[in-house]
Amino acid sequence: MTQLGRQSKKGTALFLAGVILVFAGCSLPFPGPYQGTVTDSESGKHLEGAKVEAEWWCHDNPLPDGPGSFFVRASTVTDAGGAFVVERETRRGGMFGCSFVLKIAADGYIPAALIQDPSGVPLPASTKDYPFVHTSAVKRLPPEVHVRLTPAVPILLKALKSPVPLHQEVARERLVRLLGVDHEYDADKWEAALGKHPDDGGSPGAKEAK
């Protein structure tokens, strides 16, 4: 082999080693299992039947943007004690990428999204302030994830009075879905209507979808 060829192979090896070290330096999501509990943020009640979904990217190629990447989604529901276990993903091998989200949703509650971001970049204000999903970010996912979901109805009524038209529209849409009637943007009528419905899982008339 020529000197140029040896240098080329050595350079390629060093480059690939560097790429692997970059991946290793990231707090990469593990393939599972993920476990924890889901409770009502106000009463502490354990929520049965909440949906827990993990989503992430997996790479078969050591190059971050190389071919062979695929999206992975695994989900489960909580048991009577509000506990969940998202089983280990066994689809195939590969390096796990840095894009990871754990989503938790239950009828009558505002969904939550937990993002793992090893870089620690703060969430944009538009994401943190969005009233219909409670989003947070961590550098490293804890061994057990304990999530407290907020009852939806008070948030929807507050959003109905928001100066942001889009927030008003979404709140009205979800309240219509909740009660099967439409009081448009009249918060007083919505509050009166919701007061006539028994509590059903954390909030008045709590059939609020995700």
Order of alpha helices (4+ residues) and beta strands (2+ residues): alpha-beta-beta-beta-beta-beta-beta-beta-alpha-beta-beta-alpha-alpha-alpha
